Amino acid sequence: MSAIRLGICALIAFAVLAHGGVEPWSEGVLEVGAALLLLVLAGRSAIEEDFRLVWNPLFVPLLAIWLIGAVQWGAGISLVPFLTRIELLKYSALVALFFLCVQSYRTRSHWRGFVWFLLILGFGVSLFAILQHFTWNGKLYWVREMRYGGMPFGPYVNRNHFAGLMELLIPPGVAILLLEAERRDQLPLITLFTLLPIGALFLSASRGGIMSFVAEMGFLAVLVFLRRREKKALVAAALIITTTSPAAASGVRTGAMSVAAGRMSPRAAATSTRPIAFTWLSLKSSTQAICGASLARGWVSFMAPAMRNPTASTI
């Protein structure tokens, strides 16, 4: 299973760095990669006699949403059948990745390695985003021009989508710090891997991202308090919220200065359309909002919504 776990992490990292995996070429890589990993799992199950599939309750809502899209496309009731089919293929790839996660991550050591991967990914992307922010030359990765404009931050065309990614990658580190779930000698490193994404989140000047982060920390504080019932944990969570909240004003100010300096293109400033595609709506509602499972947070993090053609909203 190590090859499958490595493949899952590689696909997640690739999609994040490829501007969220929303262009045709990157979507194709994700879909083909998920299919290849499924073939590897199928071959392993055929070779090993004691191989058993693991059931997860989240399969039910995910498959139900897949059936809704399949019925709409198969019955011809979709307004744009071609786009519905494209989104259904992408959603199928994401469901396949979730299935692969359930089958390949079974032990505590497996999950520990996956959490460390998320921490390193969040730290690396945040460091790159901060460097790009202060050395901005009008191009993503300093080489790629944005033909259709945007409000870029990090590898994303829209800073709000970068903030959404950070909201998914920050909670694991905060939870480890509050619960002291790692060795004491590793806590300083985890603190670094957690604080830098928080700083990048505020630097992105995404108001929705900042408010969502504060809400996340409040919800996490309640969970920790209910689990441990120790004042120390609650005080630590409150300290994080109170120390990061003042930075929100600085982040918003940074965003305003960026707009004034021309970071936001005239087209993006004139029209702010945020169409909701079938894949993102289904994933966001079924995994993060409804279930709130840590596993869902892990594999759905790379699919933050991206700027799409307005016709996608008709799916």
C-alpha positions, 0 to 999 in steps of 0.5 A: 500500500505504500505505493498507493499512499505515495501516489495519493500524496503526489497527486494532492501536491501536484494539484495544489501546485498546478493552480488547484488542478482546474485546467484541462491538462491538470484535470487529466493528470488527476483523473488518469492518476486516480485510475492508475492507482485504482488499477494498482489496488485491484492488482494487489487485491488479486494477488493477496488472499487476505486482502479485505476492503474497508467500509466507510460511512462517507461512501453513502453521501459521496455515491448519492451525489455521484448518482444525482449527477449521473442521472442528470447526465444520463436522462438528458435533463442537464442544461449543459450535458457536456459540462456535466459529463466533464464535472462528473468525471472529475468528481469520479476521480475524487471519489476514487481518491477518497476510496483509495485513502480509506483502503490505504490509510489503516493504521495510526502510523499511516495517518501520522505520516499523512498528517506530516505530509499535510503540514509540510505541504502547507508550510511549503506552499505558504512559504512560496506564497509569501515569497511570491507576494513580496517579489510579485512581477505580475506573473504566477511562479514569476513566469506565467502570465494571467491571460484572464486576470485575477486576484492571485496569491500563491499558486492560485489565481484567486486569493480566496482559494488559497485561503480555502486551502490554508483553512484545510491545512492549518487545523491538523497542526493546531490540533496537535499543538493543543492536544500535545499529540507529538513528542515535545522535541517535535512541537517547535517544528510543528509550531513553525509548520502551523504559524507560517500558513496562518501568517500567509492566510492573513497576508492573502487578505481574504476576508472570508478566509480570515473569518472562517479561520477564526470560526474554525479555531473557536470550534476546535477550542470547543472540541478540545475543551469537551474532550480534555476539559482542561482550562489549559487547552481552552486558554491556548485556543483562545490565545491563538484567536486573540493573537491572530485576530488583530492581524486581520486588519493588517491583512485587509489593508495589505489587500487594499494596497495590492489592489491599488498597486495593480495586483488585481486586474481591471477585468477582475475588479470590474466583474466578480463572478463566483460560479459554483461547479458541480464538483466543488459544491458536492465535495464542499457540502458532503465532506467538509460542511456535513461530515467534517472528517479529518480524512475528508479535509486531507484529500479534498484540500487540493480541490479548492475552487478556481475561476471558471467559465461562467457557463459552468454555473448552469450545471 
